Amino acid sequence: MRIVVIGGGIVGTAVASRLGSTDHDVTLLERSRIGEETTAASAGLLMRTAVDPAPFDLRFRDRAHEAYRDLFENGDLEAERIGIVYVAETAAFADRLEESATTLREHGTDASYLEPTELADFGIEPDGVEGGLYTPDDRICDPTAVANWFADRARNAGVDVRTGIGVTDVETRSGAVSAVDTDEGRLDADRVVNATGPWAPELNKRVGVSLPLCHTRGPMLALECREPLECPTAIFESKRYVRPAGETGAWIGAYQTDYAEGQRYDLRDRSLPDGFVESATDLETAVPALEGASVVDEWVGYRTVTPDGRPIVGETAVDGYFVAVGMTGKGITLAPAVADVVREILADEVDPEVRSRLSPARF
Ligand SMILES: Cc1cc2nc3c(=O)[nH]c(=O)nc-3n(C[C@H](O)[C@H](O)[C@H](O)COP(=O)(O)OP(=O)(O)OC[C@H]3O[C@@H](n4cnc5c(N)ncnc54)[C@H](O)[C@@H]3O)c2cc1C
Protein backbone atom coordinates (compact mmCIF):
# COMPACT_ATOMS: atom_id res chain seq x y z
CA MET A 1 0.00 0.00 0.00
CA ARG A 2 1.05 3.58 -0.65
CA ILE A 3 0.56 5.40 2.65
CA VAL A 4 0.96 9.15 3.05
CA VAL A 5 1.31 10.51 6.59
CA ILE A 6 0.59 14.22 6.72
CA GLY A 7 2.27 16.23 9.50
CA GLY A 8 5.76 15.89 10.91
CA GLY A 9 5.06 16.64 14.58
CA ILE A 10 5.66 14.01 17.24
CA VAL A 11 2.52 12.07 16.21
CA GLY A 12 3.21 11.95 12.45
CA THR A 13 6.87 11.07 12.94
CA ALA A 14 6.04 8.35 15.48
CA VAL A 15 3.48 6.91 13.04
CA ALA A 16 5.93 7.05 10.12
CA SER A 17 8.62 5.43 12.21
CA ARG A 18 6.25 2.62 13.25
CA LEU A 19 5.05 2.07 9.67
CA GLY A 20 8.65 2.02 8.47
CA SER A 21 8.98 -1.52 9.79
CA THR A 22 6.13 -2.73 7.54
CA ASP A 23 6.14 -3.60 3.81
CA HIS A 24 4.16 -0.50 2.88
CA ASP A 25 5.45 2.32 0.73
CA VAL A 26 5.34 5.19 3.24
CA THR A 27 5.81 8.94 2.69
CA LEU A 28 5.72 11.61 5.42
CA LEU A 29 4.91 15.16 4.32
CA GLU A 30 5.63 18.11 6.60
CA ARG A 31 5.11 21.61 5.32
CA SER A 32 7.56 23.22 7.71
CA ARG A 33 10.27 21.40 9.67
CA ILE A 34 10.10 18.30 11.87
CA GLY A 35 8.61 18.87 15.33
CA GLU A 36 8.58 22.65 15.19
CA GLU A 37 4.90 23.40 15.78
CA THR A 38 2.75 22.20 18.71
CA THR A 39 5.41 19.64 19.55
CA ALA A 40 8.01 22.37 20.06
CA ALA A 41 5.54 24.53 22.01
CA SER A 42 4.86 21.80 24.54
CA ALA A 43 6.32 21.36 27.99
CA GLY A 44 7.74 17.96 27.05
CA LEU A 45 6.27 16.12 30.03
CA LEU A 46 5.96 12.37 29.72
CA MET A 47 3.16 11.86 32.18
CA ARG A 48 2.50 8.88 34.41
CA THR A 49 0.33 11.02 36.63
CA ALA A 50 -3.40 11.40 36.10
CA VAL A 51 -6.35 12.70 38.07
CA ASP A 52 -9.37 10.33 38.20
CA PRO A 53 -7.68 7.91 35.78
CA ALA A 54 -9.78 5.36 33.90
CA PRO A 55 -8.32 1.84 33.49
CA PHE A 56 -8.20 2.10 29.68
CA ASP A 57 -6.23 5.36 29.81
CA LEU A 58 -3.76 3.91 32.29
CA ARG A 59 -3.16 0.89 30.04
CA PHE A 60 -2.75 3.14 27.02
CA ARG A 61 -0.20 5.31 28.83
CA ASP A 62 1.65 2.18 29.92
CA ARG A 63 2.11 1.21 26.26
CA ALA A 64 3.65 4.57 25.47
CA HIS A 65 5.69 4.58 28.66
CA GLU A 66 7.16 1.17 27.90
CA ALA A 67 8.09 2.16 24.34
CA TYR A 68 9.81 5.29 25.60
CA ARG A 69 11.50 3.48 28.48
CA ASP A 70 13.20 1.13 26.02
CA LEU A 71 14.50 4.13 24.07
CA PHE A 72 15.76 5.91 27.18
CA GLU A 73 17.35 2.80 28.63
CA ASN A 74 19.10 2.04 25.32
CA GLY A 75 20.57 5.53 25.50
CA ASP A 76 18.86 6.43 22.20
CA LEU A 77 16.94 9.33 23.71
CA GLU A 78 17.34 11.50 26.74
CA ALA A 79 14.63 12.34 29.24
CA GLU A 80 15.19 13.35 32.81
CA ARG A 81 13.08 11.59 35.45
CA ILE A 82 12.01 14.45 37.73
CA GLY A 83 8.43 13.45 38.62
CA ILE A 84 5.22 15.47 38.71
CA VAL A 85 3.33 16.73 41.71
CA TYR A 86 -0.32 17.74 41.31
CA VAL A 87 -1.28 20.37 43.87
CA ALA A 88 -4.80 20.73 45.29
CA GLU A 89 -5.97 24.21 46.19
CA THR A 90 -9.34 23.00 47.53
CA ALA A 91 -10.25 20.18 49.89
CA ALA A 92 -12.51 18.58 47.26
CA PHE A 93 -9.64 18.34 44.76
CA ALA A 94 -7.34 16.99 47.48
CA ASP A 95 -9.84 14.14 47.99
CA ARG A 96 -9.73 13.39 44.26
CA LEU A 97 -5.91 13.36 44.34
CA GLU A 98 -5.92 10.96 47.27
CA GLU A 99 -8.27 8.60 45.42
CA SER A 100 -6.22 8.98 42.24
CA ALA A 101 -3.05 7.99 44.14
CA THR A 102 -4.81 4.82 45.29
CA THR A 103 -6.04 4.00 41.77
CA LEU A 104 -2.59 4.60 40.27
CA ARG A 105 -0.93 2.39 42.90
CA GLU A 106 -3.47 -0.39 42.39
CA HIS A 107 -2.62 -0.21 38.70
CA GLY A 108 1.09 -0.57 39.50
CA THR A 109 2.16 3.06 38.99
CA ASP A 110 4.38 4.55 41.67
CA ALA A 111 2.19 7.27 43.21
CA SER A 112 1.70 8.82 46.63
CA TYR A 113 -0.64 11.28 48.26
CA LEU A 114 1.08 14.16 50.05
CA GLU A 115 -0.16 16.21 52.98
CA PRO A 116 0.33 19.99 52.65
CA THR A 117 3.35 19.95 54.99
CA GLU A 118 5.02 17.27 52.84
CA LEU A 119 4.69 19.57 49.80
CA ALA A 120 7.34 21.83 51.33
CA ASP A 121 9.91 19.11 50.47
CA PHE A 122 8.92 19.65 46.82
CA GLY A 123 9.52 23.41 46.89
CA ILE A 124 5.84 24.28 47.41
CA GLU A 125 4.60 26.65 50.09
CA PRO A 126 2.20 24.56 52.23
CA ASP A 127 0.01 27.53 53.25
CA GLY A 128 -3.01 27.75 50.99
CA VAL A 129 -2.73 24.25 49.53
CA GLU A 130 -4.68 21.17 50.57
CA GLY A 131 -2.64 18.20 49.40
CA GLY A 132 -0.75 16.70 46.49
CA LEU A 133 -0.34 13.68 44.23
CA TYR A 134 3.24 12.72 43.47
CA THR A 135 4.33 10.39 40.69
CA PRO A 136 8.14 10.11 40.58
CA ASP A 137 8.38 8.29 37.22
CA ASP A 138 7.33 11.22 35.04
CA ARG A 139 10.06 12.54 32.81
CA ILE A 140 10.80 15.70 30.86
CA CYS A 141 12.16 15.51 27.33
CA ASP A 142 13.01 17.75 24.40
CA PRO A 143 10.00 16.91 22.20
CA THR A 144 11.49 18.33 18.99
CA ALA A 145 14.54 16.11 19.50
CA VAL A 146 12.23 13.12 20.04
CA ALA A 147 10.26 13.90 16.85
CA ASN A 148 13.53 14.19 14.92
CA TRP A 149 14.66 10.88 16.37
CA PHE A 150 11.41 9.25 15.14
CA ALA A 151 11.89 10.91 11.73
CA ASP A 152 15.46 9.61 11.47
CA ARG A 153 14.33 6.14 12.44
CA ALA A 154 11.61 6.35 9.78
CA ARG A 155 14.17 7.41 7.12
CA ASN A 156 16.48 4.56 8.10
CA ALA A 157 13.57 2.16 7.66
CA GLY A 158 12.95 3.45 4.13
CA VAL A 159 10.22 6.04 4.73
CA ASP A 160 10.41 9.00 2.36
CA VAL A 161 10.42 11.91 4.85
CA ARG A 162 9.87 15.19 3.02
CA THR A 163 9.84 18.59 4.69
CA GLY A 164 8.85 21.95 3.25
CA ILE A 165 5.92 20.35 1.38
CA GLY A 166 2.37 21.33 2.28
CA VAL A 167 -0.65 19.19 1.48
CA THR A 168 -3.32 21.31 -0.15
CA ASP A 169 -6.01 18.67 -0.73
CA VAL A 170 -6.86 14.99 -0.38
CA GLU A 171 -8.46 13.44 -3.47
CA THR A 172 -11.06 10.71 -3.31
CA ARG A 173 -12.52 8.44 -5.96
CA SER A 174 -15.77 6.51 -5.35
CA GLY A 175 -15.64 7.43 -1.66
CA ALA A 176 -12.07 6.24 -1.15
CA VAL A 177 -8.79 8.12 -0.87
CA SER A 178 -6.82 8.15 -4.13
CA ALA A 179 -4.17 10.89 -3.85
CA VAL A 180 -2.92 13.95 -2.03
CA ASP A 181 -2.27 17.27 -3.73
CA THR A 182 0.74 19.19 -2.49
CA ASP A 183 2.28 22.51 -3.33
CA GLU A 184 4.83 20.48 -5.30
CA GLY A 185 2.41 18.23 -7.19
CA ARG A 186 0.20 15.19 -6.80
CA LEU A 187 1.03 11.96 -4.97
CA ASP A 188 -1.01 8.76 -5.39
CA ALA A 189 -2.11 7.27 -2.08
CA ASP A 190 -4.14 4.24 -0.96
CA ARG A 191 -4.16 5.39 2.65
CA VAL A 192 -3.71 8.84 4.15
CA VAL A 193 -3.07 9.53 7.84
CA ASN A 194 -3.99 13.03 8.99
CA ALA A 195 -1.53 13.85 11.80
CA THR A 196 -1.61 17.61 11.45
CA GLY A 197 -2.32 18.42 15.10
CA PRO A 198 -4.43 21.57 15.51
CA TRP A 199 -4.67 21.98 11.72
CA ALA A 200 -6.41 18.59 11.41
CA PRO A 201 -9.93 20.05 10.98
CA GLU A 202 -8.79 21.86 7.79
CA LEU A 203 -7.85 18.63 6.01
CA ASN A 204 -10.83 16.76 7.44
CA LYS A 205 -13.09 19.37 5.90
CA ARG A 206 -11.49 18.76 2.49
CA VAL A 207 -12.77 15.18 2.50
CA GLY A 208 -16.06 15.92 4.25
CA VAL A 209 -15.08 14.44 7.63
CA SER A 210 -16.34 16.27 10.70
CA LEU A 211 -14.94 15.38 14.13
CA PRO A 212 -15.47 17.07 17.50
CA LEU A 213 -12.07 18.75 17.86
CA CYS A 214 -11.66 22.05 19.64
CA HIS A 215 -8.60 24.17 20.34
CA THR A 216 -7.35 25.40 23.67
CA ARG A 217 -4.65 28.01 23.88
CA GLY A 218 -1.39 27.00 25.60
CA PRO A 219 0.62 30.02 26.66
CA MET A 220 4.07 29.60 28.21
CA LEU A 221 6.60 31.84 29.93
CA ALA A 222 10.27 30.93 30.28
CA LEU A 223 11.89 32.36 33.39
CA GLU A 224 15.41 32.67 34.64
CA CYS A 225 15.39 32.13 38.41
CA ARG A 226 17.86 33.32 41.00
CA GLU A 227 18.39 29.80 42.27
CA PRO A 228 17.93 26.31 40.79
CA LEU A 229 14.36 25.02 40.90
CA GLU A 230 15.04 21.70 42.58
CA CYS A 231 11.55 20.23 42.44
CA PRO A 232 9.35 18.09 40.21
CA THR A 233 7.03 19.69 37.69
CA ALA A 234 4.14 21.12 39.74
CA ILE A 235 0.63 21.21 38.24
CA PHE A 236 -1.81 23.31 40.27
CA GLU A 237 -5.55 22.77 40.48
CA SER A 238 -5.91 26.27 39.02
CA LYS A 239 -4.44 24.79 35.79
CA ARG A 240 -1.13 26.59 36.03
CA TYR A 241 2.06 24.58 36.08
CA VAL A 242 5.76 25.10 36.72
CA ARG A 243 8.38 22.94 35.08
CA PRO A 244 12.11 23.18 35.82
CA ALA A 245 14.09 23.93 32.64
CA GLY A 246 17.86 23.69 32.72
CA GLU A 247 20.04 24.78 35.61
CA THR A 248 18.17 27.86 36.83
CA GLY A 249 15.31 28.05 34.35
CA ALA A 250 11.58 27.43 34.75
CA TRP A 251 8.63 27.33 32.38
CA ILE A 252 5.17 28.36 33.52
CA GLY A 253 2.21 27.23 31.45
CA ALA A 254 -1.57 26.94 31.55
CA TYR A 255 -2.86 23.36 31.48
CA GLN A 256 -6.20 23.86 29.78
CA THR A 257 -7.70 20.65 28.39
CA ASP A 258 -11.46 21.14 28.85
CA TYR A 259 -13.52 20.56 25.71
CA ALA A 260 -15.50 23.59 24.49
CA GLU A 261 -17.68 22.72 21.53
CA GLY A 262 -16.83 24.66 18.38
CA GLN A 263 -13.90 26.52 19.96
CA ARG A 264 -11.33 27.04 17.20
CA TYR A 265 -8.64 29.70 17.14
CA ASP A 266 -6.74 31.44 14.42
CA LEU A 267 -3.56 29.37 14.76
CA ARG A 268 -1.41 32.23 13.47
CA ASP A 269 -2.29 34.25 16.57
CA ARG A 270 0.58 33.62 18.99
CA SER A 271 -0.21 36.38 21.48
CA LEU A 272 -0.45 35.55 25.20
CA PRO A 273 -4.03 35.67 26.57
CA ASP A 274 -4.91 38.68 28.74
CA GLY A 275 -4.06 38.16 32.39
CA PHE A 276 -1.74 35.18 31.79
CA VAL A 277 1.48 36.91 32.79
CA GLU A 278 -0.10 38.14 36.04
CA SER A 279 -1.53 34.75 36.95
CA ALA A 280 1.77 33.05 36.08
CA THR A 281 3.91 35.44 38.12
CA ASP A 282 1.46 35.08 41.03
CA LEU A 283 2.78 31.54 41.37
CA GLU A 284 5.85 32.83 43.20
CA THR A 285 3.73 32.78 46.35
CA ALA A 286 3.15 29.05 45.93
CA VAL A 287 6.65 28.28 44.59
CA PRO A 288 9.06 30.52 46.52
CA ALA A 289 12.04 29.62 44.28
CA LEU A 290 10.35 31.72 41.56
CA GLU A 291 10.70 34.93 43.59
CA GLY A 292 12.65 37.55 41.69
CA ALA A 293 12.78 35.46 38.49
CA SER A 294 12.84 37.34 35.20
CA VAL A 295 10.89 36.47 32.07
CA VAL A 296 13.26 35.56 29.22
CA ASP A 297 10.89 34.12 26.62
CA GLU A 298 7.23 33.44 25.89
CA TRP A 299 5.27 31.43 23.35
CA VAL A 300 1.82 30.04 22.58
CA GLY A 301 0.82 26.66 21.17
CA TYR A 302 -2.61 25.10 20.62
CA ARG A 303 -3.89 21.86 22.06
CA THR A 304 -6.49 19.88 20.12
CA VAL A 305 -9.10 18.59 22.53
CA THR A 306 -11.83 15.94 22.23
CA PRO A 307 -15.05 15.62 24.29
CA ASP A 308 -13.88 12.52 26.20
CA GLY A 309 -10.22 13.58 26.47
CA ARG A 310 -8.98 10.64 24.38
CA PRO A 311 -7.21 10.89 21.03
CA ILE A 312 -9.11 10.03 17.86
CA VAL A 313 -7.20 7.33 16.01
CA GLY A 314 -8.48 5.21 13.16
CA GLU A 315 -10.17 5.12 9.79
CA THR A 316 -12.97 7.59 9.14
CA ALA A 317 -16.12 7.18 7.06
CA VAL A 318 -13.99 7.92 3.98
CA ASP A 319 -12.24 4.69 2.95
CA GLY A 320 -8.51 4.94 3.44
CA TYR A 321 -8.66 8.30 5.26
CA PHE A 322 -7.22 7.85 8.78
CA VAL A 323 -6.76 10.33 11.58
CA ALA A 324 -4.33 10.44 14.52
CA VAL A 325 -5.55 13.65 16.14
CA GLY A 326 -7.08 15.21 19.27
CA MET A 327 -4.27 14.42 21.71
CA THR A 328 -5.93 16.64 24.38
CA GLY A 329 -2.64 17.83 25.86
CA LYS A 330 -0.91 14.45 25.96
CA GLY A 331 0.54 14.00 22.47
CA ILE A 332 4.14 13.86 23.64
CA THR A 333 3.26 11.28 26.30
CA LEU A 334 1.11 9.13 24.01
CA ALA A 335 2.76 9.34 20.57
CA PRO A 336 4.36 5.85 20.49
CA ALA A 337 1.10 4.21 21.63
CA VAL A 338 -0.89 6.13 19.01
CA ALA A 339 1.62 5.02 16.38
CA ASP A 340 1.23 1.38 17.46
CA VAL A 341 -2.52 1.63 17.10
CA VAL A 342 -2.28 3.07 13.57
CA ARG A 343 -0.03 0.17 12.55
CA GLU A 344 -2.36 -2.38 14.15
CA ILE A 345 -5.47 -0.94 12.53
CA LEU A 346 -3.80 -0.98 9.11
CA ALA A 347 -2.82 -4.61 9.68
CA ASP A 348 -6.29 -5.43 11.03
CA GLU A 349 -4.68 -6.61 14.26
CA VAL A 350 -6.04 -4.09 16.69
CA ASP A 351 -7.65 -5.05 19.96
CA PRO A 352 -11.43 -4.38 19.67
CA GLU A 353 -11.54 -2.32 22.87
CA VAL A 354 -8.68 -0.09 21.69
CA ARG A 355 -10.36 0.32 18.31
CA SER A 356 -13.68 1.35 19.79
CA ARG A 357 -12.30 3.64 22.53
CA LEU A 358 -10.25 5.62 20.04
CA SER A 359 -12.45 5.28 16.98
CA PRO A 360 -13.60 8.36 15.02
CA ALA A 361 -17.02 6.66 14.94
CA ARG A 362 -17.49 6.88 18.72
CA PHE A 363 -18.92 10.42 18.48
C1 LIG B 1 1.70 24.73 25.64
C2 LIG B 1 1.54 23.25 25.44
C3 LIG B 1 2.14 22.37 26.34
C4 LIG B 1 2.01 20.99 26.17
N1 LIG B 1 2.67 20.16 27.02
C5 LIG B 1 2.59 18.83 26.84
C6 LIG B 1 3.30 17.95 27.70
O1 LIG B 1 4.01 18.38 28.59
N2 LIG B 1 3.17 16.62 27.49
C7 LIG B 1 2.40 16.10 26.50
O2 LIG B 1 2.29 14.88 26.40
N3 LIG B 1 1.74 16.91 25.64
C8 LIG B 1 1.83 18.26 25.79
N4 LIG B 1 1.16 19.09 24.95
C9 LIG B 1 0.41 18.53 23.84
C10 LIG B 1 1.37 18.16 22.73
O3 LIG B 1 2.25 19.22 22.48
C11 LIG B 1 0.57 17.83 21.48
O4 LIG B 1 -0.42 16.86 21.80
C12 LIG B 1 1.48 17.25 20.40
O5 LIG B 1 2.59 18.08 20.17
C13 LIG B 1 0.69 17.10 19.13
O6 LIG B 1 1.59 16.66 18.15
P1 LIG B 1 1.13 16.59 16.66
O7 LIG B 1 2.23 15.90 15.92
O8 LIG B 1 -0.24 16.03 16.58
O9 LIG B 1 0.97 18.13 16.23
P2 LIG B 1 2.09 19.17 15.74
O10 LIG B 1 3.31 19.08 16.54
O11 LIG B 1 1.42 20.49 15.60
O12 LIG B 1 2.43 18.64 14.30
C14 LIG B 1 1.53 18.78 13.21
C15 LIG B 1 2.38 19.12 12.01
O13 LIG B 1 1.54 19.11 10.87
C16 LIG B 1 2.07 20.07 9.97
N5 LIG B 1 1.00 20.41 9.01
C17 LIG B 1 -0.16 21.02 9.27
N6 LIG B 1 -0.91 21.11 8.14
C18 LIG B 1 -0.17 20.55 7.17
C19 LIG B 1 -0.38 20.35 5.77
N7 LIG B 1 -1.51 20.75 5.16
N8 LIG B 1 0.59 19.75 5.05
C20 LIG B 1 1.75 19.33 5.65
N9 LIG B 1 2.00 19.51 6.95
C21 LIG B 1 1.05 20.10 7.70
C22 LIG B 1 2.47 21.24 10.86
O14 LIG B 1 3.45 22.05 10.23
C23 LIG B 1 3.01 20.51 12.10
O15 LIG B 1 4.42 20.36 12.07
C24 LIG B 1 1.26 20.47 25.08
C25 LIG B 1 0.66 21.35 24.18
C26 LIG B 1 0.79 22.73 24.35
C27 LIG B 1 0.16 23.66 23.36
The ligand as a Gaussian input file, in Angstrom:
#p B3LYP/6-31G(d) Opt

LIG

0 1
 C        1.695000      24.727000      25.644000
 C        1.536000      23.247000      25.443000
 C        2.143000      22.369000      26.341000
 C        2.007000      20.993000      26.165000
 N        2.668000      20.165000      27.018000
 C        2.586000      18.826000      26.841000
 C        3.299000      17.951000      27.698000
 O        4.009000      18.384000      28.591000
 N        3.169000      16.625000      27.492000
 C        2.400000      16.098000      26.504000
 O        2.286000      14.879000      26.399000
 N        1.741000      16.910000      25.644000
 C        1.827000      18.264000      25.791000
 N        1.164000      19.093000      24.952000
 C        0.415000      18.527000      23.841000
 C        1.366000      18.156000      22.734000
 O        2.248000      19.221000      22.476000
 C        0.571000      17.825000      21.480000
 O       -0.418000      16.859000      21.799000
 C        1.479000      17.253000      20.403000
 O        2.590000      18.076000      20.172000
 C        0.688000      17.101000      19.127000
 O        1.589000      16.655000      18.154000
 P        1.132000      16.588000      16.659000
 O        2.231000      15.904000      15.923000
 O       -0.242000      16.031000      16.579000
 O        0.973000      18.130000      16.232000
 P        2.088000      19.174000      15.736000
 O        3.315000      19.078000      16.538000
 O        1.423000      20.488000      15.603000
 O        2.428000      18.638000      14.303000
 C        1.529000      18.783000      13.212000
 C        2.376000      19.117000      12.011000
 O        1.539000      19.113000      10.866000
 C        2.069000      20.071000       9.970000
 N        1.005000      20.411000       9.014000
 C       -0.164000      21.016000       9.272000
 N       -0.909000      21.111000       8.145000
 C       -0.175000      20.554000       7.166000
 C       -0.385000      20.353000       5.769000
 N       -1.513000      20.753000       5.164000
 N        0.591000      19.748000       5.050000
 C        1.747000      19.331000       5.652000
 N        2.000000      19.510000       6.950000
 C        1.054000      20.103000       7.704000
 C        2.467000      21.236000      10.863000
 O        3.452000      22.055000      10.235000
 C        3.012000      20.506000      12.097000
 O        4.421000      20.357000      12.071000
 C        1.263000      20.471000      25.084000
 C        0.661000      21.354000      24.181000
 C        0.794000      22.731000      24.353000
 C        0.163000      23.659000      23.359000

